[in-house]
Amino acid sequence: MKFYIGVTDDDWFHFLAQHQPDEVNFWRPRDKSDFKVIQEGAPFLFKLHSPNNYIVGGGFFVRHLFLPLSLTWDAFGIKNGAATYDGFRQSIMKFREGEGLNPTIGSTILTEPFFFDRKDWIPIPKNWSKNIVKGKSYSTEESIGANVWDQVQERLGDLDRREGELVINEPGVQYGKMIEIRSRIGQSAFRAMVTDAYKYRCAITKEKTLPVLEAAHIKPYSNSGPNLTKNGLLLRSDMHILFDKGYMTVTDDHRVEVSQRIREEYENGKEYYAYHGKQLQNLPEHNLDQPSADYLQWHQQEIYLG
């Protein structure tokens, strides 16, 4: 198994350790390259800046995205490691001065974060170079990586027993399976991934004004709908409301259906009926991110007021 040790800011770590969120955004203000070092679900560990040369916690890798600063805050809020938007923005803009009001930053989304007490901090590997600025990957197939991961697992076991919350899969043949993260992706990650997959445009109208775009669950989270992109649609806020209330749905072949109930109940809806029978105008490029027929059928049968 391959895992990553990323260098992080002390204030970011201590703030999040205090709040104990269910997911975090490990952001980088100048990041412009894809993060392809580890696979989805692999551990991503936190190492503080020198002289605090210790591994102090970590999480499990969900996705690496490039998001506008405003969306990053709207999606993750204090999970970015800052108490306010102004404080978060200042942390970014001191590196991006003169680059506009809403620059795009790199966001490494992690789920199931864990934070070690000071007494449990792990010394950095012996081959860690002082020249490393961002981070370094290791493998449990090699002795140094195996030693680090063994220490992490030991502390995770202590956290599990102490808090009764953190659940790690049963060990595999050697160093343990990677965590099954698909069912644990949080609401913040869901919003960010759906918005990115739809390239900041409403699936129905192609509206691109970011503040009015919302990530809608096809099968609601309250009905055991997962936080997966294939269970999501990026919709303009009014479309989102109609979709959630059953006045609108999407067929298996991605056509919009608008219920007659809008006209019957409100004597209105001319704008919305104009979309009836039309193909969705915007879909994710990757098939795996496109709306799942299973979730669409559930919405048609359980929510739609046709």
C-alpha positions in Angstrom: 0.0 0.0 0.0 1.2 3.5 -0.9 0.5 6.4 1.4 1.6 10.1 1.5 3.0 12.4 4.2 2.1 16.0 3.5 3.7 19.0 5.1 1.1 21.2 6.8 0.8 24.4 8.7 0.8 24.1 12.5 -2.2 26.5 12.9 -4.2 24.5 10.4 -3.5 21.2 12.3 -4.2 22.6 15.8 -7.4 24.3 14.7 -8.8 21.2 13.1 -7.7 19.0 16.0 -9.7 21.2 18.3 -12.9 20.9 16.1 -12.6 17.2 15.1 -14.5 17.5 11.7 -15.7 14.5 9.7 -13.6 15.6 6.7 -11.0 18.3 5.9 -9.6 20.2 3.0 -5.8 20.1 2.8 -5.5 23.1 0.5 -2.5 24.7 -1.2 -2.7 28.3 -2.4 -0.4 27.9 -5.4 -1.2 24.4 -6.4 -1.6 23.9 -10.2 -0.8 20.3 -10.8 -2.9 17.1 -10.3 -2.2 15.0 -7.3 -1.8 11.5 -8.6 0.7 10.1 -6.0 -1.8 7.9 -4.1 -5.1 6.1 -4.9 -8.5 7.0 -3.7 -8.9 5.7 -0.1 -5.2 5.7 0.6 -3.8 7.3 3.9 -2.7 10.9 3.7 -0.6 11.8 6.8 0.1 15.2 8.3 3.7 16.3 9.1 4.2 19.7 10.8 6.8 22.3 9.7 10.3 22.1 11.1 11.3 22.1 13.9 8.2 20.0 14.7 9.4 17.1 12.6 6.6 14.7 13.5 3.6 13.0 11.9 0.7 14.2 13.9 -2.4 12.8 12.2 -4.0 12.2 8.8 -7.0 11.2 6.8 -8.0 9.2 3.8 -7.7 10.5 0.3 -11.0 11.3 -1.5 -10.2 13.6 -4.5 -8.0 16.4 -5.6 -9.8 19.3 -7.1 -9.1 22.9 -8.3 -11.8 25.1 -6.9 -12.5 28.9 -6.7 -11.6 30.3 -3.3 -15.2 31.3 -2.6 -16.6 27.8 -3.5 -13.8 26.2 -1.3 -15.1 28.1 1.7 -18.8 27.7 0.9 -18.3 23.9 0.6 -15.9 23.3 3.5 -16.2 26.3 5.9 -14.1 25.7 9.0 -13.0 22.3 7.6 -10.5 24.4 5.7 -8.8 25.0 9.0 -9.9 28.6 9.5 -12.5 30.1 11.7 -13.8 32.7 9.2 -13.9 33.4 5.5 -11.9 36.5 5.9 -9.2 34.6 7.8 -9.2 31.9 5.2 -9.0 34.4 2.3 -6.1 36.2 3.9 -4.2 33.0 4.2 -4.6 32.5 0.4 -4.2 36.0 -0.9 -0.9 36.6 0.8 0.4 34.1 -1.8 -1.9 35.2 -4.6 -1.8 39.0 -4.4 -2.9 40.6 -7.7 -4.5 37.5 -9.1 -8.1 38.6 -8.8 -10.8 38.4 -6.2 -11.5 34.7 -6.5 -8.4 32.7 -7.5 -8.5 28.9 -8.0 -6.7 26.9 -5.4 -5.8 23.2 -5.0 -7.9 21.2 -2.7 -7.0 17.7 -1.4 -10.2 16.4 0.2 -9.7 13.9 3.0 -12.3 11.9 5.0 -12.2 10.3 8.4 -9.4 12.6 9.7 -7.6 11.8 12.9 -5.4 13.9 15.1 -2.9 12.5 17.5 -2.2 13.8 21.0 1.2 15.4 21.5 2.5 12.3 23.3 1.5 10.1 20.3 3.3 12.1 17.6 5.5 10.0 15.3 9.0 11.1 14.4 9.5 11.6 10.7 11.1 8.7 8.7 14.9 8.6 8.8 15.2 9.3 5.1 13.1 12.4 5.2 15.0 15.2 3.5 15.2 18.8 4.8 14.5 19.9 1.3 11.0 18.4 1.1 8.5 21.3 0.9 5.2 19.6 0.0 5.5 16.0 1.0 6.7 12.5 0.1 5.1 9.1 -0.6 6.0 5.8 1.1 5.1 2.2 0.6 4.3 -0.4 3.2 6.2 -2.8 0.9 9.4 -1.1 2.1 10.8 -1.3 5.6 10.7 2.5 6.3 7.1 2.9 5.1 6.0 -0.3 6.9 7.4 1.0 10.1 5.6 4.3 9.9 2.3 2.7 9.0 2.6 0.2 11.8 3.0 3.1 14.2 0.0 4.9 12.7 -2.2 1.8 13.0 -1.2 1.3 16.6 -2.3 4.9 17.4 -5.5 4.5 15.4 -6.3 1.5 17.5 -5.8 3.5 20.6 -8.1 6.2 19.2 -10.7 3.6 18.4 -10.7 2.2 21.9 -10.6 5.6 23.6 -13.3 7.4 21.5 -15.4 4.6 20.2 -15.9 6.4 16.9 -13.1 5.8 14.5 -13.7 2.5 12.6 -10.9 0.9 10.5 -11.5 -2.2 8.4 -10.3 -5.6 9.5 -6.6 -6.1 8.8 -5.6 -7.6 5.5 -2.8 -10.1 4.8 -0.1 -7.7 5.9 -0.7 -4.1 6.6 -4.5 -3.7 6.5 -6.9 -2.8 3.8 -7.4 0.8 2.8 -10.5 2.3 4.3 -13.8 2.0 2.4 -14.4 5.7 1.9 -17.3 5.7 -0.5 -19.9 5.5 2.2 -18.0 8.0 4.4 -17.7 10.9 1.9 -19.2 13.9 3.6 -21.5 16.7 2.5 -18.7 19.2 1.9 -16.8 16.8 -0.4 -20.1 15.9 -2.2 -20.8 19.6 -3.0 -17.3 20.2 -4.2 -17.1 17.1 -6.4 -20.5 17.6 -8.0 -19.8 21.3 -8.7 -16.5 20.4 -10.2 -17.9 17.5 -12.3 -20.5 19.8 -13.8 -17.9 22.5 -14.5 -19.8 25.1 -12.5 -23.0 25.0 -14.7 -26.5 23.9 -13.9 -27.4 20.6 -15.5 -30.8 21.9 -16.8 -30.2 25.6 -17.6 -26.4 25.8 -17.9 -26.6 28.7 -15.5 -23.0 29.5 -14.3 -23.5 32.1 -11.5 -21.8 30.2 -8.8 -23.7 31.5 -5.7 -27.1 30.2 -7.1 -25.8 26.7 -8.0 -26.4 23.9 -5.5 -25.4 20.2 -5.4 -28.6 18.2 -5.3 -28.9 14.6 -4.1 -31.0 12.5 -6.5 -31.7 10.1 -3.7 -31.6 12.2 -0.5 -29.0 11.6 2.1 -31.8 11.3 4.7 -33.0 8.2 2.6 -29.6 6.6 2.6 -28.6 8.3 -0.6 -24.7 8.3 -0.7 -22.6 11.4 -1.2 -21.4 10.3 -4.6 -21.2 12.3 -7.8 -23.4 9.8 -9.6 -26.1 10.5 -7.0 -25.9 14.2 -7.6 -27.0 17.0 -10.0 -25.8 20.6 -10.1 -28.9 22.7 -10.2 -29.9 26.3 -10.0 -31.4 26.9 -6.6 -35.0 27.1 -7.8 -34.6 24.0 -9.9 -33.1 22.3 -6.8 -36.2 23.1 -4.8 -38.6 21.8 -7.4 -36.5 18.7 -7.8 -36.5 18.0 -4.1 -40.2 18.6 -3.7 -41.1 16.3 -6.6 -42.3 18.9 -9.1 -39.5 17.9 -11.5 -37.4 14.8 -12.2 -34.9 13.4 -14.7 -35.5 10.3 -16.8 -33.0 7.5 -17.3 -32.0 9.0 -20.6 -31.4 12.3 -19.0 -34.5 14.2 -20.1 -36.3 16.7 -17.8 -39.9 16.0 -16.8 -42.0 18.7 -15.1 -45.1 17.8 -13.1 -48.5 19.2 -13.9 -48.9 19.8 -10.2 -47.1 23.2 -10.5 -49.9 24.5 -12.8 -52.6 22.8 -10.7 -51.4 24.0 -7.4 -49.9 27.4 -8.2 -51.4 28.4 -11.5 -47.9 29.1 -12.7 -44.7 27.5 -14.0 -44.5 28.6 -17.6 -40.7 29.0 -17.4 -40.3 25.5 -16.0 -42.6 23.8 -18.5 -40.3 25.1 -21.2 -37.8 22.5 -20.1 -40.2 19.6 -20.1 -39.0 16.8 -22.4 -35.7 18.4 -23.1 -32.3 16.8 -22.7 -30.1 17.9 -19.8 -27.9 20.6 -21.2 -24.9 19.9 -19.1 -23.5 16.6 -17.9 -20.1 15.5 -16.4 -17.5 14.4 -18.9 -16.8 11.1 -17.2 -19.5 8.4 -17.3 -18.9 7.4 -13.7 -19.8 10.9 -12.6 -23.0 11.1 -14.6 -26.4 10.5 -12.9 -27.0 6.8 -12.1 -30.1 5.2 -13.5 -30.8 3.5 -10.2 -31.0 6.8 -8.3 -32.9 8.5 -11.1 -35.5 5.7 -11.0 -35.8 5.9 -7.2 -36.5 9.7 -7.6 -39.1 9.1 -10.3 -40.9 6.4 -8.2 -40.6 7.9 -4.7 -40.4 11.7 -5.1 -41.8 12.8 -8.5 -45.4 14.1 -8.4 -46.1 13.1 -12.0 
